[in-house]
Amino acid sequence: MPIPFNDLRRVNAPHAEALRAAFDRVLGRGAFVLGEEVGAFEREFASFCGVPHCVGVASGSDALELALRAVGVGEGDEVATVANAAMYATLAIRATGGRPRYVDVDGDDLLMCPSSLAARLRPSVRAVVVTHLYGRLAPMDRILEIAAQRGIPVIEDCAQAHGATRGSRRAGAFGTAGCFSFYPTKNLGALGDGGAVVTRDAGIDERMRSLRQYGWGTKYRVERAGGRNSRLDELQAAFLRARLPSLDAENARRRAIVAAYASGLRHPAIRAPRAPGPDCVAHLAVVRSPSRDALGRHLAECGIGAVVHYPLPDHRQPGGEEADPAPLHVTERACREVLSLPCFPGLADSEVAAIVEACNAWTP
């Protein structure tokens, strides 16, 4: 049988009863926007992340844009970010009127390189967006140290890192604000779109709550520029509450799959991911090969789904150009080499073994 890259039917099957109960609960109340479910989820997810505040919004993209606005990024400001994460941060930066200033990534985990960040900062940079790519926490201690020296807020893009933990802190609890997506394929996925911003800062929480609802201070009174209609709806909040208690266990299963790839892949032309610890929730299982496209074709012939995350760096995208570009050699090489293997909680051990066998049998 073919092995899918992802199968949301398998992912959600263990939660079916709880999801149906959540739907019935919301339908029975007859309140569908910013009601009890959103408030309860915001409290529960803030507690999960270890911060006092969480604001639900309509998507992960809105979370990034509104968080940038909440920390004061506006027209003409520069924001340092990486270029290997599919334009999401870049689009949010541009939506505020800001400009991206791209930073190269390290050669091992493909996360923001602190030394590259330090070299790229200048007075016009007003914030840093750091992406916890593929589910692994970026080197936050060093990044925060560099940003603090210049008084720059750090926004975490946690869309792929729900629950990743280093020391006593989870993703979203390191920087000024943490932005999450609940798109259905995420480690914590809804049955539609949704997002959230978590923070320790009461001021950012207040600004986010205004920005997600037109910039209102009081109802129908717009007191803050940059607001919009970006509200997490009651149904999605209820579905997320149903799935949140299983998140750590599902992350553990994802780690086990990546650990099996790390130990089992032996092909000399395939660079396996390193075995994940608590600071990686294995959102994606990414291998690298100089013959990536040939490997992808081989896996397709074997009936195995594989996807490239991501093929084109932001600075090579139409509309992604930067006025003062720096060489991004690691970023560009990675975008030519990366390939994601199946990795989702419902993937069977036998399927993982078949994927390893197919990779090892490949003839470039």
N, C-alpha and C positions, 0 to 999 in steps of 0.2 A: 504494500500500500504506500502511496506517496506520503511523505512527511512534510506537513505544512510549516511555513516559517513561523506562523502564529495561528492559533485557533481560539477565538474568543468564546466559542461555545463551550469548549473544555474549561477555559479559565473561569467562566461564570456558572457552570453547572453546579459546583458545590455550594453556591450561594443562592440558587434558584428560589428556594423557599423563603429565605430572608428578603430577597429582592421583591418577590411578590407581596410579602407582608408590608414592606416599605411602601410599595405602590398603593396598596389598599389603605394604609394609614394616611397618606397624603390625600388621596381621593376622598376619604371620609371626612377629613377636616374642611375641605373646600377652600384652602388657602394655599396659593401656589408660588408666591414670590416673597422672599425675605420674611418667612414665618418661623415656626418653631424648629423645623428640621435644619434650616440654615444656621440658626443660632446654636443649636445643639452640636452640629458638625463643627462649627467654628471653635467651640469650646473644646471638643474632643480632639480635634486635629492640633490645636495649639498645645494641648497637654501632651499629645504624642510627640510633637516636635520639641517640647521643653521650653516653650516661650509663652508669654502671657496673652499674645494677641494673634488673631487670625481673621482675615477678611476674605470671604468668598466672592469670586468674580466669575465672569462668563467663560473665560478661557485662560490658558497659560500665556498666550500672547498678550491679552489684556493685563494680566498680572505683571508682566515685565514692563509694559508701557506705563501703567499707572504707578508702579513702584518708582520708576524713573522720575515721573512727574512729582511724586510725593517727596523725593529727596531733592527736588529743585532743578532738575535738568530741563533745559528749555532751548529756545532757538539759538543755534550757533554753538552750543556747548559740545565738547567732545566727550566721548565715553569709550574707555578702553575695554576691548573684548576680544574673543578669539574668532577665527574665520572658518573653523571646521565643524560648525554645529548648525548648519542648514538655514542660516539667515534669520532665525527667530529673534535673537538679540538685536541684530542689525536692523530688522524691520521695526522693532519697538523703539530703538534709538531714533531712527529716522522719523517715526510718527510723532515724536516730541519736538521735532525740529532740530534735533542734535545730529552729530556726525560720528560715525564709528572711527576708532583709532585701533587698528588691528595689532594684536600681540601674537607672537608665535607660540607653539606648544612644545612640550617636552617630547623626546623621542621614544619614551617607554609607554606612558599611559595616554599620551595625546591630550593632556590637560594644560591649562595656561601655565606658561613657563615664568616663574618669578623674575629671573634675570632679564628676560625679554620685556616683562611688564615694567620693571624699573627703568629700562633704557627708553621706553616709549612714553613715559609720563612727561607732561609739561603743564604749565599753568592753565592752559585752556581745557585740560581734562578735568571734568567735574564729577565723574563717577567711574566705577569699574563694575562690569557685569562678568562674573566668573561662572562658567558652565561646568557642572559636575557630569561630564560626558560619559555615556554608556553605563551610568550608575555608580561611578567611582568618585569619591570626594577629591576635589582639587587640593593642592598644598596650601590650605587656608591660613595656617600660622604665618607663613612667609608673605603671602599675598596681603593679609591684613596688616602686617608690620610695615610693608612698603606703602600701602595706602594711608595708614595712620600718620606716617611721617609727613604726608602732604595734606592731611585733613580731608581725604576723599572718601566718601561712602562706598561700601562694597555691597553690591546686590548679587545674591546667589541665584543662579538659574538651576533650580532643583527638579526640573521637569522629568528627569530620568533617575532621580536619586531618592525617592520617598523612603525614609527609614535608614539611610546610610548613616553610620555612627563612627565617630572617632573620639576616643576618650569618653567623656560623659555627654557629648553634644551630638545631636543629629543634624542632618542636612537642613538648612534654613535657620539654624540657631547660631551660626558663626558671624555672619555679616550684619549689615544694617537692616536688611530685609531679605527674605527668602521667597522665591516665586515658584509655584507649583502648577503643573498642568494635570488635569484628570481625564484627558483624552482616553478613550476606551483601551488603548494598547499599553497605557502606563502601568507601572507596578501597582498603583492604586488608581484604578480606572472606573469612570462612571459609565452610564449607558448612553452617553452623548458627550457634549463638551462641558467643560468646567475648569475652574482654576482657583487659586488662593494665593494670598500674600501673608506670610507670617513675620512677626517682628517683636522685638523687646521694647520698641520705642512707642510710647503712647501717642506721641504727636503724629508719627507716621500712620498709626492705626486710625486716628481721627481723620487725617487727610484722605486716606484710602477709602474710608466709609463715605466721605463726601464725593470723591472722584468717581466711585463706581455708580453713583446715582445722580448724574447730571451736574455735579458740583454743588448740590444743595447744602445749605446750612440748615434751614428749616424747609418744610415741604413747599415746593414751588418757588423757593427763593434761591437763586443761583448766586453763590458767594465765592466760588472758587473756579478759576479758569482751568480748562482741560478736562472737565468732567464728561461723562458719557453714561449711556445705559449699559452697564456691565454687571449684571447680578447673577450669582449662582442661584438656580431655581430650586424650589423645594424638592422636586422629584430627584434631581441629581444629588442633592445633599443627603436625602434619605438613602439612596442607593450607596453612596460613599460610606455612610454610617454602617450599613450592613456589611461592607467589605473590610472596613478598617481593622476590626479585631483579628483578621486573618493575615494582615499584611506582613508581619514579621515571619510567620511560618512560610508564606509564599516566597518571600525574599530568600529564606534559607534554601528552599527548593531550587530557586534560580542559581544560588551560589553553588549548589551541588552539581548542577548541570555544567556550569563553567569550569568547576574543578575537574570534572570528568574530561572535558576538552583539554584542559591544561595538562593533565597527566597522560591522556591517551594519544594526542596528536603527535606524530613522530616524523611527519614528512619534512624533508630538508627545505622545501620551497614554501612551507607554511609556518608562519610565526604564530604560535598559539597565544591566547591570553594568559596572563599569570593568574594563579589561583587566587580567588577573592577572599578577603577578610571582612570584618564587620563594616569597614569603610567603603565597601562596594556591594550594591544590591543587585548587580548583574542584570540590569535592564536589557542590555544587549551583550551577546557573546561574539566579540569581534576578533577575527583573525586577520593577518596581513600576509600578502604575497605579491611579489613583483609581477606575477602572472595572474592577478586577481580575476580578470575577465575569463580567462581559460578555466580557472578553478570554478567560477560560477556556472559556466556552461557544463562542466563535468557533473557538478552536483545536480543541475537541472535534469540532465540525462539520467541520473540515478533517482529522480523523483523527489529530490530534497530541495525545499525552498530556501533561498538565501537572498539577502538584500544588501545593497551598498548604503551605508550610513557614514559619510555622505560623499557623493561623487564630485561635487563642484564647490570649491571654497568660496566664501562670501565675496572676497575681493575680485573674483573672476566672474561673478554673477552680473548680469545687466542691472545697473542701479546700485551695485555694491562697491563701486570704486571709491578709493580714498584719495584725498588731495595730497597727502604726504605719506605714501606707502613705504613700508619697510620690507625687506626680503622675508618671506614666510616659507623657508625651504622645507621645514619639517611638516608644516601644514599641507603644502602642495604634494609632497611625497606620500603622506598618509592618505590623502584623497584619491591617489592612484592605486593604493594597495589594500584598503580596508574592505572586508566582507563580513557580514553578520550571519552567523549560523543560527538555526532555531534555538530559542531559549524562552520557554514560558512554563508556568507551574504544572500544566497538564501534560507536558512532554514525558513520555515513558522512558525508562532506563533502556529498554530494547531499542527505542528510536535513537537515543543518544549514542548507543554503541554502533548502530548502523551508520550514523553520520560520521563518527570517528573512522570507521572502517572505510567508508567511501572516500574520505579525505586522504587517508594514508595510502589508498590504492590508486590515487590520481597519477597519471603520467602527463607531465606538462608538455 
